[in-house]
Amino acid sequence: MPTQHTGTHVYSSTYSGGAASSSQETSPHASSSTPHTCPNCPGVTFARRHDLQRHIQSLHSDFQVRCHYCGKTYAREDSLKRHSKSCPQAPRGG
């Protein structure tokens, strides 16, 4: 007799002992029971350590990257990369 798939699965969590409808929900990374708190901003917390690190780099760090074409500065590399794609002084290929 063929097996019929219902499209639903139940995953058991070794982290919490409970059940979930997706494997991501069973991961300890899905929801952290310990929020990551900014040491400089009272009451500001992040679920992921990476988000806290980005916050600290953006707001509490002296680190700056500068656009080679217009001189604008940014606190994060990804912000400079996004800017570089639309910088009016950047050379365009074509």
Wavefront OBJ file of the C-alpha trace (Angstrom):
o trace
v 0.000 0.000 0.000
v 1.520 3.411 -0.965
v 2.213 5.971 1.727
v 0.356 9.253 1.494
v 2.248 12.424 2.411
v 0.273 15.058 4.244
v 2.891 17.783 3.925
v 3.210 18.147 7.676
v 6.081 16.924 9.755
v 6.691 17.016 13.452
v 10.249 17.621 14.563
v 11.345 16.903 18.084
v 13.700 19.327 19.735
v 16.713 17.994 21.559
v 17.215 21.536 22.823
v 13.884 22.103 24.552
v 12.295 18.650 24.518
v 9.227 20.007 22.731
v 7.855 19.558 19.228
v 7.842 21.949 16.282
v 6.520 22.101 12.741
v 9.895 22.960 11.188
v 13.431 21.870 11.886
v 14.515 25.526 12.242
v 12.194 25.960 15.207
v 13.979 23.171 17.071
v 17.370 24.865 16.789
v 18.778 26.741 19.760
v 19.654 29.455 17.232
v 15.987 29.970 16.291
v 15.163 31.751 19.509
v 17.720 32.495 22.120
v 16.640 32.259 25.721
v 19.486 34.620 26.618
v 19.198 37.979 24.856
v 22.391 39.753 23.872
v 22.398 43.106 25.647
v 24.245 46.206 24.513
v 26.596 47.319 27.300
v 26.193 50.964 26.233
v 22.427 51.219 25.660
v 20.217 50.395 28.668
v 17.405 48.043 27.709
v 18.593 47.392 24.135
v 18.771 43.646 23.460
v 19.221 41.466 20.401
v 18.223 37.859 19.800
v 21.416 37.172 17.843
v 24.985 38.007 18.824
v 25.704 39.060 15.230
v 23.023 41.758 15.433
v 24.521 43.076 18.672
v 27.956 43.197 17.039
v 26.560 45.173 14.079
v 24.830 47.572 16.483
v 28.041 48.156 18.434
v 30.084 48.663 15.258
v 27.518 51.124 13.876
v 26.899 53.207 16.979
v 29.693 52.719 19.482
v 32.840 52.193 17.411
v 35.302 54.677 15.917
v 35.815 52.368 12.921
v 35.073 54.148 9.632
v 35.395 53.171 5.970
v 35.607 55.878 3.305
v 34.337 55.925 -0.271
v 37.323 56.278 -2.637
v 35.268 58.374 -5.051
v 33.348 60.936 -2.974
v 34.896 60.685 0.504
v 31.691 59.767 2.334
v 32.309 57.648 5.451
v 30.398 54.692 6.840
v 30.583 52.660 10.032
v 30.169 49.310 8.261
v 31.659 47.722 5.134
v 28.250 46.591 3.868
v 26.972 50.177 3.968
v 29.949 51.354 1.902
v 29.414 48.534 -0.584
v 25.753 49.503 -1.019
v 26.732 53.180 -1.428
v 29.432 52.337 -3.999
v 26.824 50.861 -6.320
v 25.059 54.232 -6.577
v 27.812 56.777 -5.846
v 27.457 59.535 -8.471
v 31.243 59.995 -8.652
v 32.077 56.310 -9.132
v 33.124 55.306 -12.656
v 30.561 53.231 -14.520
v 31.421 50.389 -16.847
v 29.875 50.142 -20.206
l 1 2 3 4 5 6 7 8 9 10 11 12 13 14 15 16 17 18 19 20 21 22 23 24 25 26 27 28 29 30 31 32 33 34 35 36 37 38 39 40 41 42 43 44 45 46 47 48 49 50 51 52 53 54 55 56 57 58 59 60 61 62 63 64 65 66 67 68 69 70 71 72 73 74 75 76 77 78 79 80 81 82 83 84 85 86 87 88 89 90 91 92 93 94
